């Protein structure tokens, strides 16, 4: 249990933040969504990258699929295997995750782990996902993620190793085995 357990909803709150938290407010959920934006799609890749308990991951994936944030797609018939692809509804959470990451770095003295650039011109995104050079909000598919100086250059898991290479958000990750 995560410290003081909260109820599953905020019935007394007339607030869109409270309603959103009913879906994305559980521990691990935003990290699953972050990984989906980074291109993680397969159960074992989420498991390896997040270090999340299996039962918790299964529950979060089920909730996110039910809520239309992820879409379950079959990629192999025998044995049957599915992947979880982020939907437009999930992609719409990018500005929230971007802001939360910036807040963490600024207020918790976090070291620079990643850069997010406009793939078209190479300019680092502003705080709201905008390109200062092009004066436009950059679509998530046009965001290039590159490693920062504080990222572990030799991570243990294959997903983290795949994320060491510059890559566009939403592009499926194909981790190399160890």
N, C-alpha and C positions, 0 to 999 in steps of 0.2 A: 504494500500500500504506500502511496506517496504522501507521507506525513498525514495531515488532516484531510480526510476524504471529503470531497464536496459532493453534493447531489449531482445527478446527471443533467439537470437543467436549472435555469435561473427563472423559475416561474413568476417570481414577484418583480422581475426586472422588465421594464418597458424600454428596451435598449437594443439597438442592432448589434452592438459589440457583444452583449450577453448572448444573443441568438447565434452569432458567429462562433463564440467560444463553445457553445454546445456541440459544434462540429469539429473545430480545430483546436480546442483548448486543452485537450488531454496531453499529458506528457508523451513525447515521441512524435505526435502527429505532425507538427510543423517540420520536424527533421525528415520524416518520410516524404512530405511534400517537397522539401528542399531537394532531397535526393532525386525525386521524380523530375524536377526541373533540370537537374544536372544530367539527366539521361538514364538514371537507374530505372530498370523496368522489371527485373526478375527477382522473385522472392529471395533466393539465395544471395543475390547481390545486395539487396537491402539488409539482409541478415549480417553479411560479412562486413559491410561498411558501417552500419549503425551499432553493432554489438548489442542489439535489442533482443530480449527474450522472444522465442518463437511464438508463444501464445499471444503476447502483446502485439507483435508484428501482424499476425493473422487477424487479430481483432481490429487493428488500425486500418489494414488494407480493406477489410470488409466494410467498415464504416465509410471510408473514403470512396469506395466503389458505390455503395448504397447512396451516398450523397452526391454522386456524379462528379467528384473531383478527380477520380481515377477511373479508367475503363479497363476492364479485364479482357484480354485478347489471347486467343489460343495461338501459340507459335509452333507447337509440335503436337502431332496426333498420337504417336506411339513411342513411349508412354505420353499421355496427355499432359501438356505443360502450358501454363498461361503466363502472360506478362501483364504488367500494370502500366498503362499509358496515361499520362496526365491529359486531362481534357481542357477545353477553353475555360471552364469554371475553375479548374485548378490553376491554370496559367494566370488567371486574374489575381491570384494570391502573391504573385511575384513582387509587386511594389511593397506589400506588407512585409515579406521576408527580407527584401532589400533593406527597408527601413530598420527592421529589427537587428539585422546584421551590423548596420552602420551605428546604431545606438549602442550595441554591445561593444564594438571596437572603441567608440569614443568614450563611453562612460565606465567601461570595465577595463580600460587600458589593454585591450586585446591587440596582439601583434597582427600584422598584415598577412592574412592567409591567402587571399585571392584578389585578383583585379577583375573587374567587369568592364569590358570595352565595347564600343560600337564597332562591330565587325567591318563595316563599310569603310570607316576612316581611321580606326585605331585609337580614337579618343576615349579616355576613361569616362564612364558614365557619371553624371551628377547624382545627387542624393535621391532624386525622384525618378531615376531611370532615363533621364534625358541626356542627349549628346550636346554638350556645350558648343562644339564646333559646328554641328549641323542644325542646331536650334530645333530639335525634334525629339519627341519621346521615342525611344528605340523599342521596336517590337521584341519580345522575349527571344524569338528565333534568330534575331540579328545581334544578340549579345554574345560576345566572345569572352569566355572565362579563362584566365591564365593564372598560373600559380604565383603566389607572393613569396616574399623572403622567409616568412615564418612557417611555411608549409613543410612538413617532414619530407625530406627528399628521398627517403627509403622506407615507405610505409609497409606494414605487414600484409595488409589485405589487397587483393587484386583490384578492387574498385578504386581505392585510394591511389594505387599506382596508375590506373587509367586516367584519373583526374589530375595527374601531374602534367599531362600534355594539354596545351591550349586547345579548347574545343568550344563549339557553340552550345548554348543551352538547348535543351530538348532533344539533342542528337543522342540516339541510343548508345549506351556504353557497351562495349564488347571487352570485358576484362580478360587479360591474359592470365592463364593459371600460373601459380607460383613458379 
